[in-house]
Amino acid sequence: MYIVKVDTNKYRATLSQTINGKRKRYTKTFTTTKKKDAVRMAQVWEQEVLTKGSSDYTVYGLISIVWETVIKNKSPNTVDGYNTCKGRIFATMDDIDTRDLSPRYIQRWVDSLTNKGYSAKTIRSTYSVLSRCCSIAVAWEILPTNPCHDVILPTNTRKSTRILSPSELAIFINNLDTLPIDSKVLFELALFCSLRRGEVLAIEDKPIGDRILIDRARYRSKNGTDFIKEPKTSSGKRYCSVPEFVQNDIADLGEFHETEKKRLGSAWNDSKYLIKAEDGTPLRPQAVNERLRRYVSRIGIDHITYHQLRHTYASIVASEGTDLVTLSRLMGHSNKSTTLNIYTHLFKDESDIGKAVANNFDNMVENLKKVTK
């Protein structure tokens, strides 16, 4: 909505809204001496228009009018995910009248998505986007209440965490020298430094000592635009210790880049990042997966993702007796419960811990009795 002065003591307000995919425009003139009074009256009028028109909305129209607010201040990757969810909602209920939305209807819709074979994670994400749209619609008085409540959602089933077995780890490490130096460093930073793909891709091509400050990650949206994100929590920002052999490989990678720069001349695009594509441009995130897939296929081990190399790091560190709090810090998790939820199998069973505590009390009491005798 916008307001303009059209005459002495007269202001005109213009409001546009989308209903069922069609744009409608409303205007109204207010007589007042002060613009701030005109703004106040226009705001009341705006709410009347929106509320009056709420019964005319389909799900498509409702989501369309609130969408810019839903995705406001979200990262490109998050917007991509939200847009996918929006498309799924439109494909399954776009022409449904908002007056027909109710917890019972939403439950049937969720069940239908389950029957169509969508995963629990996909359904929960899609439902969350719909609920967010409805919440905004309630705040704007387009809907009287949010129908997304008391709905039973499918339960996410956590897949077992894939890590390299001892024999696979030996094969993986022993064949690293057969890789080009850039791929070798790329895999080492996950396996021996616990870094995520985005974190590795954001490391700049500068001299690196025995520690790397991890304070950002690089991603690429679906439209091919690179963007940088800082960690959501302070725990995500951390220093990562780098083994000496990885330091040496990083130094070799720098020398390789200098050689390629001279060899390719003007064809070399000298990006500022440590991990580059063959022509010096920033390596695409998807190319990381492609390189790893080709490598494990060539050396004859089962498929493993880049993030699962990080899981393998956690397994190795935990097997050395590292406590939960320390491992959580090394992994850059916001709290230790995140680490424990993912790596429960790496730590002692709670019953074992309880037995150890009980035994300690037995020993303590027994020793105290000996002292008092």
Secondary structure, 3 states (H helix, E strand, C coil): CEEEEEECCEEEEEEEEEECCEEEEEEEEEECCCHHHHHHHHHHHHHHHHHHHHHHCEHHHHHHHHHHHHCCCCCHHHHHHHHHHHHHHHHHHCCCEHHHCCHHHHHHHHHHHHHCCCCHHHHHHHHHHHHHHHHHHHHCCCCCCCCCCCCCCCCCCCCCCCCCCHHHHHHHHHCHHHCCHHHHHHHHHHHCCCCCHHHHHCCECCCCCCEEEECCEEEECCCCCEEEECCCCHHHCEEEECCHHHHHHHHHHHHHHHHHHHHHHHHCCCCCECCECCCCCECCHHHHHHHHHHHHHHHCCCCCCHHHHHHHHHHHHHHCCCCHHHHHHHHCCCCHHHHHHHHHHHCCCHHHHHHHHHHHHHHHHHHHHHHHC
